[in-house]
């Protein structure tokens, strides 16, 4: 009998855990829970005899993979998977997966909420602006970017996008203006919604040069990863361009200094909030459980990220 471990220092909602249990035990597998753990030793002990692991933001490092002698698959319940050591998984023949799309609407709604919050100067008693009629640039037109575009149309925004991995005609079908370069995207965007992953090519790729191309009064919204921001370059851009604003759902390493210097022009949520809705919590957990069952029973690797 295959054993599936749900290892979450920040647990899923009860309804999600109940759903995961129903899927896992319905497939004839055993379910084990490790919740609210504070010591990595507890995780290392818990993985010793499991065939599969479901995590949220928990770190599956090389020593965890090494300790899990029977491990066949690990699934990150969410889109980002930089908490999984892909090299270690590959070296041990472990399939690593994510659950793309399950958190997308939650992230998209947060991005729009941040735009309004920043347009109204963080709800301080000063005249703000409206987002209706403004140009919204979407940097990466994946699951989240597509939903941001759809929702933003309801606010009367004009949508632009850049994504070299998505066909131009597919974006145009959604009523999106497709630009030819990332530089053109930033130059046209009153609001820029950032959705690129953090990898060797994108880390620190958003900095002074791109930010200073943005129109007067522009706002960068980052619901991706803090690592894609060149914080030194952003600091310089905000100093020179007193009209620019930045909001993120994960605080920059220099967040305190940014707020001290720029006040309500900078905002970050207390923790990463993109997937923090009850709906996203449930969707991602159930998707992870279904993917594990389909992999173990049918060899389905559709969402494998360490190919």
Secondary structure, 3 states (H helix, E strand, C coil): CCEEEEEECCCCCHHHHHHHHHHHHHCCCEEEEEECCCCHHHHHHHCCCCCEEEECCCCECHHHHHHCCCCCEEEECCCCCCCECHHHHHHCCCEEEECCCCCHHHHHHHHHHHHHHHHCHHHCCCCCCCCCCCEEEEECCCHHHHHHHHHHHHCCCEEEEECCCCCHHHHHHCCCEECCCHHHHHHHCCEEEECCCCCCCCCCCECHHHHCCCCCCCEEEECCCHHHECHHHHHHHHHHCCCCEEEECCCCCCHHHHHHHHHHHEEECCCCCCCCCHHHHHHHHHHHHHHHHHHHHHCCCCCECCC
